[in-house]
Amino acid sequence: MEQMTSRSNKKKVAVVGGGLVGALNACFFAKRGFDVEVFETREDIRQAKIVKGRSINLALSHRGRQALKHVGMEEKIISQGIPMHARMIHSQNGKQSPIPYGKKGQYILSVDRANLNKQLLTEAETYPNTKLNFDYKLQDWSAETGLMTFVRSDGLEEQIKADPDCRL
């Protein structure tokens, strides 16, 4: 087993999962000055030929936009989104009825989920205090000590220790 050590005297945060939430949290922690390591079971989706996972699009509301704004990515992402003003209800007799998502002029944005994930990972990587690790599957962890055991894609186990008392 290999033991990884912290790169500095800063608090070390381990984010398990490099999806939308994990990548966004990595940005938040890095921006706050923590040393951040992200561990994702999948390969790096930015280099994958096919990205497996959830649906193609994500409906981005005000709350999601605010999270992106706090890490400086709101404008970049919304410029790529498609406004959705209402959902369409289809009755059994064929009648279609739109139900607005908000008041007149309000909408949610449809954004490409995989592209958003790729951009969040790339943004997290711009911070010098962030390291992304792919093909790492969490096997065991201790909330008390911060010690985690991962199995890498080559079959080797690796233990990583993060600070168990880190808070945003």
Secondary structure as a PSIPRED ss2 file (coil, helix, strand):
# PSIPRED VFORMAT (PSIPRED V4.0)

   1 M C   1.000  0.000  0.000
   2 E E   0.000  0.000  1.000
   3 Q E   0.000  0.000  1.000
   4 M E   0.000  0.000  1.000
   5 T C   1.000  0.000  0.000
   6 S C   1.000  0.000  0.000
   7 R C   1.000  0.000  0.000
   8 S C   1.000  0.000  0.000
   9 N C   1.000  0.000  0.000
  10 K C   1.000  0.000  0.000
  11 K C   1.000  0.000  0.000
  12 K E   0.000  0.000  1.000
  13 V E   0.000  0.000  1.000
  14 A E   0.000  0.000  1.000
  15 V E   0.000  0.000  1.000
  16 V E   0.000  0.000  1.000
  17 G C   1.000  0.000  0.000
  18 G C   1.000  0.000  0.000
  19 G C   1.000  0.000  0.000
  20 L H   0.000  1.000  0.000
  21 V H   0.000  1.000  0.000
  22 G H   0.000  1.000  0.000
  23 A H   0.000  1.000  0.000
  24 L H   0.000  1.000  0.000
  25 N H   0.000  1.000  0.000
  26 A H   0.000  1.000  0.000
  27 C H   0.000  1.000  0.000
  28 F H   0.000  1.000  0.000
  29 F H   0.000  1.000  0.000
  30 A H   0.000  1.000  0.000
  31 K H   0.000  1.000  0.000
  32 R C   1.000  0.000  0.000
  33 G C   1.000  0.000  0.000
  34 F C   1.000  0.000  0.000
  35 D E   0.000  0.000  1.000
  36 V E   0.000  0.000  1.000
  37 E E   0.000  0.000  1.000
  38 V E   0.000  0.000  1.000
  39 F E   0.000  0.000  1.000
  40 E E   0.000  0.000  1.000
  41 T C   1.000  0.000  0.000
  42 R C   1.000  0.000  0.000
  43 E C   1.000  0.000  0.000
  44 D C   1.000  0.000  0.000
  45 I C   1.000  0.000  0.000
  46 R C   1.000  0.000  0.000
  47 Q C   1.000  0.000  0.000
  48 A C   1.000  0.000  0.000
  49 K C   1.000  0.000  0.000
  50 I C   1.000  0.000  0.000
  51 V C   1.000  0.000  0.000
  52 K C   1.000  0.000  0.000
  53 G C   1.000  0.000  0.000
  54 R C   1.000  0.000  0.000
  55 S C   1.000  0.000  0.000
  56 I C   1.000  0.000  0.000
  57 N E   0.000  0.000  1.000
  58 L E   0.000  0.000  1.000
  59 A E   0.000  0.000  1.000
  60 L E   0.000  0.000  1.000
  61 S C   1.000  0.000  0.000
  62 H H   0.000  1.000  0.000
  63 R H   0.000  1.000  0.000
  64 G H   0.000  1.000  0.000
  65 R H   0.000  1.000  0.000
  66 Q H   0.000  1.000  0.000
  67 A H   0.000  1.000  0.000
  68 L H   0.000  1.000  0.000
  69 K H   0.000  1.000  0.000
  70 H H   0.000  1.000  0.000
  71 V C   1.000  0.000  0.000
  72 G C   1.000  0.000  0.000
  73 M C   1.000  0.000  0.000
  74 E H   0.000  1.000  0.000
  75 E H   0.000  1.000  0.000
  76 K H   0.000  1.000  0.000
  77 I H   0.000  1.000  0.000
  78 I H   0.000  1.000  0.000
  79 S C   1.000  0.000  0.000
  80 Q C   1.000  0.000  0.000
  81 G C   1.000  0.000  0.000
  82 I E   0.000  0.000  1.000
  83 P E   0.000  0.000  1.000
  84 M E   0.000  0.000  1.000
  85 H C   1.000  0.000  0.000
  86 A E   0.000  0.000  1.000
  87 R E   0.000  0.000  1.000
  88 M E   0.000  0.000  1.000
  89 I E   0.000  0.000  1.000
  90 H E   0.000  0.000  1.000
  91 S C   1.000  0.000  0.000
  92 Q C   1.000  0.000  0.000
  93 N C   1.000  0.000  0.000
  94 G C   1.000  0.000  0.000
  95 K C   1.000  0.000  0.000
  96 Q E   0.000  0.000  1.000
  97 S E   0.000  0.000  1.000
  98 P E   0.000  0.000  1.000
  99 I E   0.000  0.000  1.000
 100 P E   0.000  0.000  1.000
 101 Y C   1.000  0.000  0.000
 102 G C   1.000  0.000  0.000
 103 K C   1.000  0.000  0.000
 104 K C   1.000  0.000  0.000
 105 G C   1.000  0.000  0.000
 106 Q C   1.000  0.000  0.000
 107 Y C   1.000  0.000  0.000
 108 I E   0.000  0.000  1.000
 109 L E   0.000  0.000  1.000
 110 S E   0.000  0.000  1.000
 111 V E   0.000  0.000  1.000
 112 D E   0.000  0.000  1.000
 113 R H   0.000  1.000  0.000
 114 A H   0.000  1.000  0.000
 115 N H   0.000  1.000  0.000
 116 L H   0.000  1.000  0.000
 117 N H   0.000  1.000  0.000
 118 K H   0.000  1.000  0.000
 119 Q H   0.000  1.000  0.000
 120 L H   0.000  1.000  0.000
 121 L H   0.000  1.000  0.000
 122 T H   0.000  1.000  0.000
 123 E H   0.000  1.000  0.000
 124 A H   0.000  1.000  0.000
 125 E H   0.000  1.000  0.000
 126 T C   1.000  0.000  0.000
 127 Y C   1.000  0.000  0.000
 128 P C   1.000  0.000  0.000
 129 N C   1.000  0.000  0.000
 130 T E   0.000  0.000  1.000
 131 K E   0.000  0.000  1.000
 132 L E   0.000  0.000  1.000
 133 N E   0.000  0.000  1.000
 134 F E   0.000  0.000  1.000
 135 D C   1.000  0.000  0.000
 136 Y E   0.000  0.000  1.000
 137 K E   0.000  0.000  1.000
 138 L E   0.000  0.000  1.000
 139 Q E   0.000  0.000  1.000
 140 D E   0.000  0.000  1.000
 141 W E   0.000  0.000  1.000
 142 S C   1.000  0.000  0.000
 143 A C   1.000  0.000  0.000
 144 E C   1.000  0.000  0.000
 145 T C   1.000  0.000  0.000
 146 G C   1.000  0.000  0.000
 147 L E   0.000  0.000  1.000
 148 M E   0.000  0.000  1.000
 149 T E   0.000  0.000  1.000
 150 F E   0.000  0.000  1.000
 151 V E   0.000  0.000  1.000
 152 R E   0.000  0.000  1.000
 153 S C   1.000  0.000  0.000
 154 D C   1.000  0.000  0.000
 155 G C   1.000  0.000  0.000
 156 L C   1.000  0.000  0.000
 157 E E   0.000  0.000  1.000
 158 E E   0.000  0.000  1.000
 159 Q E   0.000  0.000  1.000
 160 I E   0.000  0.000  1.000
 161 K E   0.000  0.000  1.000
 162 A C   1.000  0.000  0.000
 163 D C   1.000  0.000  0.000
 164 P C   1.000  0.000  0.000
 165 D C   1.000  0.000  0.000
 166 C C   1.000  0.000  0.000
 167 R C   1.000  0.000  0.000
 168 L C   1.000  0.000  0.000
